Amino acid sequence: MITINYYLKGAMSDDKVKQLVKSKTQGIAEMLNQPLQLYLMISGAGKRIQIYTQKRISQYEWDKHKQRIDTRKNKLTGEAINDWLHSIEQSMLKKFALYENEGMTLQLDDIRDMVQTRAPIIINNATSSMEQYFKRFIQEHKTGQGYSKKHRTVQNYNAFFTHLKKFSIARRIPLIMDNFTKAFLIKFKDYLSAEVKLGDNTVSKYIKTAKTFVRFYINEGLIKPFPIAEVKSTEKDGEIYIITLKQLIALQNYKIDNKRLDGCRDLFCFQCWTGQRFSDIETFKIYDIKTNQDGDKTWDLYTKKTGENIKVPIVEYALNILDKYADSEFHLPLISLQKQNQNLKELGELVSKGNEGQAKIEGFDTMTKIVEYHDGIRKETYVPFFNLLTTHVARKSYITNSLIIGIPERVVKEVSGHKSEKDFRRYVNLASSYKDEVIRRSYSTENIAKFIK
């Protein structure tokens, strides 16, 4: 006859816990929530066998008398793990009885195989359990100021989790907390780069999210601590693509018969004249436009991303667009970010060709270099400029053009809402390169000759 028991390796005795609680020992909660290895112990016929179940459970959630998880303290995976523990116990008892009847002895390797072959019972529940953990992470993980994450951040988190689930299937690694280790994150990073073929910047974004998720549950005591910083991911500054003021004015004056592309153009130009993120453009309210005693208009904006209050001067070109849509409900031809980016490429191709009575706008069909890094290797490709048109181009164009025409850096930063000096300095350098080119052209032999004849 054999007996089967489960125990947590390194768990404190009840008396020890009571003593620590009574003395109000600092960190007692963290100690009880620290995941401990769960062992299976089989006793019988004068022998005792101990096997690590490959599961870690905190002392807080473990009921040592019932030798099961207290499902009131672990509502996410407690029931599934308890079912798994019960199935192991029952299969062992039946196997031992069968061997005993036939006069055979169950070997240690046989017992290990039984534990492993029964494991899919919990693995089948792993993804659904991890879904719950991930939902909790999104709900409870806050910004540095204690606010909930913005909608776009949550979208990025969801994209990360989709890749994580595909990685789990492709590499046959169950999504359970015990598997979140340094090696796991490195394998996930390699998968994103080698199999999904993502660029280094995108891979870095997902690895940062993975680290944030892991830190969250390390603090919860559900993931064993490991040196997260040793999982490296590098980002390279991307190219800055802009349209010049000459191109912008030509685009705004271009006659477009297609209503959808006409609205796309107006929305893009309004963003080029105000410099705001598309997340703020798509929530534009005409009531936020304030007029002073001189008749000048300002967009009184609280940015969606940072919550900052920004005063955006409405220049004449932007005002003309608002006047065009004065009778519409939203005073702008609002559309989703995805559709706007799709339409922009079609719009760019349209104006790059011209039509009867209208010349093409120069520069929209220029072959433009794209630089990407894959696993540290630089790759260059060339595409027509109109294929690079996005709402980001509008914001970058406003910042760069403002600097080129001489608006002070401090003023541009106040309107754009940039906090990072490093990020903003890239625009300053780009604007300087444009200024340098203007000076070189102005002082060329050909141009100077016009003035000395």
N, C-alpha and C positions, 0 to 999 in steps of 0.2 A: 504494500500500500504506500502510495506517495502523497505528499502534500505540496501544494504550489502556493507561493506567496510572492507579493511584490513589495519592494521597499525603495525608498529614496536614499541614494548614497550621500552621506554627509549631512543628513537632516539632524536638526537639534532635537533633543529630548523635550517632552512636554514640560518637565520641571525647569529646564533651561529657558524655554520660551517664556514661561510664567515669571521667572526671575528677571529676565530682561525687560518684560513689559512692566512689571512692578517697579523696577528701578528707573523706568522711563529712559532706557538706553537709546541714544540717538542712532538713527539708521536701522532700527529694528524692522520697520516695514520693508525697506530695501532688502534686508537679509532674508526675510520670509518670502519675498517675491523673486529671489534669485533662482533661475532654473537649475534643477539638480538631475543627475542621471537616474533613470528609473531602471531598476534591476529586477529580473525574474529569478527566484530561488526555488529550486526543486529539492525536496528532502525525501529520503526513503532508502531502506535496505542498508542503513549505516553510511549512506553517501549524501553529499550535499553539492549541488551544482548551481553556480551563479552565472547568469548571462545578461549582458547589457541589452536592453530592448531597443536602443537607438532613439529613445524618447527622453525628453527633458521636461520635468514638471516642477513647478514651484511648491515649496512646503505649504504656502498659504492655501493653495487650492487642493492639496492632497489630503484625503481622509485616510489616515494610516490604519484605523480600525476596520473600515470597510475595504481598504486597499483599492480604492477607486477615487476618481476625481469628484470633488463636490461640485455638482453642476450649477449650484447657486452662485459659485465663485468663478466658474468658467462656463459661461453660457454659449461661447462660440464653438469650442471643440470638445468640451468635456464629455458630452454624451457619446460622440463618435469614438473617442479614445476608450471610454469605458466599455463600449461594445467590442472594441478590438481586444482589450485585455480579457474580457469574458470568453471570446472566441479562442484565444490562445490557450486559456485555462482548460476549456472543454476539449479541445483537440488533443492537448497533451494527455489528459486523463484517459481518453479513449485509446490513444496510441499506446500508452503504458499498459493498459489492460489487455490490449491485443497482443503485445509483445510478451507479457507475463504468461498468458494462456499458452503461448507457443514456446515458452522456455527461452526466450531471447532477451537480450539486454539492450536497451536503448542507449546509443552512444551520444557523446556531446555534440558531434557534428550533425547528427540527426535532429537533435533538439534545436540547434541553431537554424537549420533548414526550415523547421516548422515555424519558427518565429518569423523568418523572412518570407515564407510562402503565405503566411496569414497577413502579412503587412498590407497588401492591397486593400484590405477592408478600410483602413484609415486613409490610405493614399487616395482612394476613390473620393473621399470626402475632403481631401486636402485643398483642391481648387476652390470649392464652395466656401470652405472655412477661411481661406486666404482672401476671398472676395469680401467677407465680413470684416476681416482685419483691415483690409484696404479702405473700405467704406468708413470704418472708425477713424483711420488715419486722416482721411480727408475732412471728416467732421471735426476732429479735435486738434489737428495740427494748425497752429496759428502763426501769424506773422510776428516779427520782433516786437510789434506794438500791441500784440494780443488780439488782432483782428482775424476774421476768417479769410481764407485765401480767395482771391478774385476768380471770376468765372473762367478766364483764359488759363490761369494757373491750374485750375482743376481739370480743364481740358487736356493740358500737357501731362498732368499726372495720370489721367485715364489712358492717354496714348502710351505712356510708359508701361502701365499695367498690362495693356494688350500685348506689347512686345514681350513682357515677362512671362505671360501665359504661353505664348508661342514658343519661347525659349524652353520652358519647362517641358513641353510636348516634344520639341525637336531633340533635346538632349536627354529626355527621359529622367528628369530630375524633379521629384515631387515638390510642390510649393508648400513646404512646411517650415516653421520657424527654425528648426534645427539645421536646416540646409543653408540658411543665410550666413555665409562665412566669407572670408577674404577670397578664397578660391572660387566660390560661387559667383561673386561679383566680377572677378576677372574673366571667368567663362562667359558670363552674360555680356560683358564688354566685347570680347572677341566675337561672340555670336552676332552682335549688332553690326560690327565692322565687316567681318568676313562673309557672313551669310545673308544678312539683310542689306548689306552694301551701303550703309549710312556713312555720311561724311563725319570727320572727327568732331566737328562742332555739335552736330546732332547727337552723336554718341555721348559726348561730354555732358550734354543737357540731361540725357536719360540716366547717366551714372550719378550725376548730382542728385537727381530725384531718388534714385535707389539708396544713396547714402543717407538722405534725409529720412526716408522710410525706415531704414535700419536703425538709425540713431533714435528715432521715436520709440521703437520697440525694445531697444537696448535699455532705454530709460524706464520702460515698463517692466523690465525683467524677463521678457519673453524671448529675447535673442541674446546669446552669449556674447559678451564684448570681444572685439578683435580690432586690430589697428586699421581702421577704415581709411585713414589718410594714405596708407600704402597702396591703395587702389587708385592709380593715377589716371587722370583724363585731362587732355590739353585742348584748349580752344585757341583758334587763330582769329585775328581780326578780319572780318569779311570786307569785301570791296564796298565802297560807297558809290552808288549809282544815282545820278541826279539828272534833271532836265534844266537847261539854262533858262534865264528870264526870257530870252528871245524865243525859245521853243515854247515856253509856257504861254506867252501872249499869243503866239501863232495858234497854239492848240485851243485857247479859249475863243478865238475869233473864227475858228474853222467851222464851216457849215456842215452839219451832220443831219441827214434825213432820218436815220435810224433812231427812234425815240429811246430805246434802251441804251445805245452807245452815247447818245446825246446826254442822257442823265448821268452816265458813268463819267463822261468828260467833265461835266459841271461839278460833280462831287469831288473828283480828283483835283480839279483846279482850286476849289474852295479849300481843300486840305493844303495845297501848295501855297496858298496865300495866308493861311493861319498857322500852319506848322504843328497842328495837334495830332495826337494819335487817333487812329481810326475808331478805337473804342469810344472816344469822346465825340467824334464826328457822327457816329451812328446813333448817339443818344441826344443829338442837338435839339435844343428847344429855343424857339424864337424869343421866348420870354426872358431868356438870359442875356439878350442883347440890350445893353444900357446906352442911353443917349445923354451926353452932357449938355451944358448950356450953349456950347458952340456948335452943337449938332453932330459932333463926332461920336461914332458908335464903338462900343467895346463889348466883347464877349466875356461875361463874368462866369468863369468856368471852374467847377470843382472836378479835378481830373479823376477818372474812374480808377486808374492804376495806383496813384499815390494819395488821392484825397486832397491834394493841394489846391488852393485857390489861386487861379491864374487870370490875369487880365489880358485878353488878347485883342489888340487893336484891329478893327475891321477896316482894311484898306479898301480903296475904291473898287478894285477888281473883284474883291470878295463881295462887296455890297451889290455889285451888278448881278451877281449870281443869286443872291438872296431876293433881289427885286424881281428876277425872272420867275421865281417860284413863290411870290408873295401870296398868291391865291390858293396855293396847295396847303394840305393839312400840316405838313411838317416843314415847309419852307426850304426843303432840300430834297432831292430825289434819293432818299435813303434806301439802302440795300444791304444785304449781309456782306461780311468781309470776304467770304469765299467767292460769292458771285461777282463782287467788285473786282477782285484780283483776276478772275477769269475774263471779265469784260475788258479790263485794261489791256490785256495782250491783244485782243481783237481790235480794240480802239487804236492801239499803237500801230498795228499792221495796216489799218485803214488809212491813217494819216501819213504813213510812210510811202504810200503809192500815189496819193493825189487822185484827182478825178477831173472830169471836164470842167474847166473854168477855175480850178483850184490847184495850185502847185503843191507838191508833197512838202511836208515839214522835214527839213534836213536833220539828219542824225538819228531818226527813229529806226532806220534800216541798217545803221552802221554795225558791222560785225564787232562784237564786244567780248572781251576776254572774261571768262569765269575761272576763278582759282578755287579749287577745293583740295582738302587734304583727307586722304584715306589711309588710316593706320600710319600716319606721319609722312606719307608720300604725297608730294605736291602734284596735282593734276590740273592741266589747263585745257579748256575747251572754248570755242567761240560760237556765239549765237547772235542773231539780230537783236539790237537793243530793245525792241518792243517786247521781246520774250521775257525781259527782266523787269518789266513794269509791274509794280505792286504798290500798295498803299504806303509802304515804307519809303519808296522813292519820293513820294510827295512830301513827307515830313523832312527827309534828308535834303530835299531841294530847297525847302523854305530856310532851313538853318544855314546851308552853304551860301545860297544867294543873298541872304541877309548880311552875312559877313563880307561877301564880295563887294556889295555896294556901300559898305562902310558903317553899318550899324554896330555899335560897340558890343563886344563879347558879352558883357554883363547883362545888357538889355536882351540880347538874343537868348541867353540862358534862362532869364526870367520868364520869357514867353514860351520857350520850348519845354521848360520844367526839368531840364537836365540837372541831376545831382552829382553824377560822376564826372570829375574833371578829366579823367583819362578818356572817357568816351567823347566828351565835347571837344577835346584837343584834336581829335582826328578830323573834325569838321574845320577847325581853325587851320590846320595844315593843308587840307584840301583847298580851302578858300585862298590861302596864300599862294598855292601853286597856280590857281587861275589868275590871281593878280600879277604874278611873275610873268605869265604868258602875255597878259595885256601890255605890261611894260616893255617886254621884248619886241612885241609887234610895233608898239608906238615908236620905239627907238631903232627900228630897222632902217637900213640904208634907203630902202625904197620910200618909206614913210617920211623920213627926215628930208629927203630930196624935195618933197612937195612944199616944204616950208622955207627952203633956202634958194629957190629959183629967183 
